[in-house]
């Protein structure tokens, strides 16, 4: 059966176009029920065992939720208790248009066979399709379509054998829709009515999202915030430049301050400062908001005060001081200031944190404190508060009424006990949006079938390099070996150097589920005790890993060089290699240094090391930066898995050797793919920092009577090389650590969407990532581009689409940034565990930064940073502080602190706030009366003495 709609449309050129839309209807679409004998279905999704214990529905029943129930109660639908559900095509289409994350979640539920969720294509069924009536809104038409489908199911299954008691239950929170359904003889309940009736899981009530009707019942009539403007007014205001659109970024240190990043072309982007509770106007971190600039005489400077929301006595009252902050009146420090007038797009997600139980006995409303300080507290209703105290939980925001001090939300799930290693790892992965679920069967189905081996057909397409003395050099315990190298003498006196990279793109073909999952994850994430793989372990640690004494596919970059490391020729080839040794950096270094070893692998390593030194010297001569960042390595107890030692990583010549050839391969490949595909090459750039970024570095050097030139990367590199202070050997390292903090983030980009290719830190005009395809998806794309460039593989449309490449780059940049944050959080947590077990330690450190009321100290032994505060609300009287911004210096009583001063501190774990435990440092030397603490006895005894006190 065919329905068609014909209408005419005016074109841009002024002509008229006739459009005919055809809509096909069928009568052979299955209902999906195991009871049904009419539908000739091969298998049924909806079972005959359709009983869910309920006080309302004591009979077998199938559920049909409407669109708003799916959008707002997805946490309920995900619960194992909720099953035997019919998702209508009407509902699925509406959800897809309104929320991509919810659409993905409902599709995942539908694919879970144990949930028995069936998708019924009611829009193409002859008896359930309806046309929109004249003057009927699209929303009303869809509500009617849902009622018609529910009625059809009731009639369709009424006469089925053994289905006499089966009922269809419509779940809707729309009062009008519910009344119309009941008038039609359909059994309908509000979602909360149905959930509260369930016997098997009374705690499921806590996961109900508050609807606008619910939230109005528990709020006062007093308005704490201005009304948000409707979207139509916001769009008109943005069009006539009355309002600005940007991303809301809450402050970590001050809950009454935020900035809105307003996107613009090139240098047109700017930040608007927002201060005070009313001006923040219920915006949450990462929301897209509309802001109105305040008159210039109301502009303020960023606050230097650290403020955390302790919560007013009445949680629906706002203190008047929360709407104004004391700020610097210095004209030079004033920033464009505004207020939030509306929300364009909410970017809410479930948040991890802890419940603060209400002091009122029998109360069901409690405050949830998120782990991320940029997120406001959330009010939740739960009857299991006593059981959730001390637990890490997840909570989702439902809404934020204008008369409520905090947003309303609902409990999602319990993650486990706070402080537990598994729980805290789960929290940091969730908070940094790291995909860490097990690989699905759909993904795993695209893996090679085992046992796997190289065939004669494979060898015809590849160069056989199995005879070469190839070896890999990696950190201890590395199983995902991406790269291997070789060096051999040629008859003409030159050298052949090969960088062989795992050929991951051979196993991951474009567009399949495995490829899509790798693209979504973007990168492997390395935590202190755990690795979250980008690709399944069969590839990452086995078939792609270039382990020793096994044949593996590789993508090889091979140079002919002379003895001065000048490149004579470069070629790229798909190959088969057999690595002769998997070495650690220390083992490779030992071979190079041991004069008694002269086997082929050792000779190869010595040749590589010699050339690497020349390459590095040349690179630095061109202006490449050698910066410093303290990295730590934990020694883990094999039984308890707790950190028992913490050391900064020691770098050897072999680290630099591998790095030089990886850099050279990346540069060579970048040039090749850009030459072939100038519009769609995936490259990596490192923007030059704005001059203001270097202010702190220049001031720090001046404090030691040294000048740092930052005009170019080469000028900076040269300045850092000669910046020495007699008798202070660590000074240059400190300066390089500081220079690292001044740098911009390196990013991926598509060559057809940008004109600035330069990599500032490497002083290279072009760069990409080719050498780590097991752990970076960017490298897989680069491998595909290179394979097409040398005729080793065929292209596909997305690879040549610069807009899709650019969108992919955005995701990769986001995933890499989140992975870095997650890794830092893992190091911070394991550092806390280390000091928890060690008690108080006394260590030497250096001042890295000077603030108005504190100094930030680096402990070189542990690569650890901490803050010593000189103002404490419990300390009476506070010491006299004088801050000089020019230095910068901080005078505390009679002593003046400057950057890079040496100090001695005690280090301990402050566990007074179980959610935000932190490393506490207290000053021992220099001795300042009323500020310094006496040096305690370090180690476990000190811990015992402290407990005894």
PyMOL commands that set and color helices and strands:
alter all, ss='L'
color gray80, all
select helices_A, chain A and resi 67-72+74-77+89-98+100-111+113-115+122-124+138-158+175-183+191-196+202-207+212-217+231-239+266-268+277-280+296-298+320-323+331-333+385-388+421-431+441-444+456-460+504-506+513-521+537-543+585-593+600-621+653-676+691-702+713-722+731-741+751-753+777-789+797-800+802-838+940-948
alter helices_A, ss='H'
color red, helices_A
select strands_A, chain A and resi 2-10+16-24+61-65+85-88+117-120+167-171+187-189+244-250+257-262+270-275+288-293+300-301+334-335+338-345+351-356+365-370+378-381+391-399+407-417+463-464+471-474+483-489+495-502+525-526+531-532+551-561+567-578+581-584+632-636+643-648+682-685+747-750+841-850+854-859+864-869+881-884+889-892+895-898+902-910+918-925
alter strands_A, ss='S'
color yellow, strands_A
deselect
rebuild
show_as cartoon
